[in-house]
Amino acid sequence: MGETTANTTQEKAPKKSWFKGLKSEFKKISWPDKETLVKESAAVIVVTVILGFVIALVDMAIEYGVNLII
């Protein structure tokens, strides 16, 4: 079914070059400034709290409905 290559064993890159590559990738990251970080963190917290309340309300409604049937 599947074709295999002649060389099935892959050589691992030395750790030194792996860390060098990791360092170069970290330099490419554009980190947010403090103001953006605070705004986005606040948005995540607010949305999490709102969704928590919605899930709690749905849970109570389902519990009420099940108790009504039983």
Backbone hydrogen bonds, N-H to C=O, Kabsch-Sander energy under -0.5 kcal/mol:
donor,donor_aa,acceptor,acceptor_aa,energy
8,T,6,A,-0.9
18,W,14,P,-1.6
19,F,15,K,-2.6
20,K,16,K,-1.8
21,G,17,S,-2.3
22,L,18,W,-2.3
23,K,19,F,-2.4
24,S,20,K,-2.0
25,E,21,G,-2.0
26,F,22,L,-2.2
27,K,23,K,-1.4
28,K,24,S,-0.7
28,K,25,E,-0.8
29,I,25,E,-0.6
29,I,26,F,-0.8
31,W,29,I,-0.9
37,L,33,D,-2.3
38,V,34,K,-2.4
39,K,35,E,-2.2
40,E,36,T,-2.7
41,S,37,L,-2.2
42,A,38,V,-2.4
43,A,39,K,-2.2
44,V,40,E,-2.1
45,I,41,S,-2.2
46,V,42,A,-2.6
47,V,43,A,-2.5
48,T,44,V,-2.2
49,V,45,I,-2.3
50,I,46,V,-2.5
51,L,47,V,-2.6
52,G,48,T,-2.0
53,F,49,V,-2.1
54,V,50,I,-2.3
55,I,51,L,-2.6
56,A,52,G,-2.2
57,L,53,F,-2.6
58,V,54,V,-2.5
59,D,55,I,-2.5
60,M,56,A,-2.4
61,A,57,L,-2.3
62,I,58,V,-2.5
63,E,59,D,-2.5
64,Y,60,M,-2.6
65,G,61,A,-2.4
66,V,62,I,-2.6
67,N,63,E,-2.5
68,L,64,Y,-2.1
69,I,65,G,-1.9
70,I,66,V,-2.4
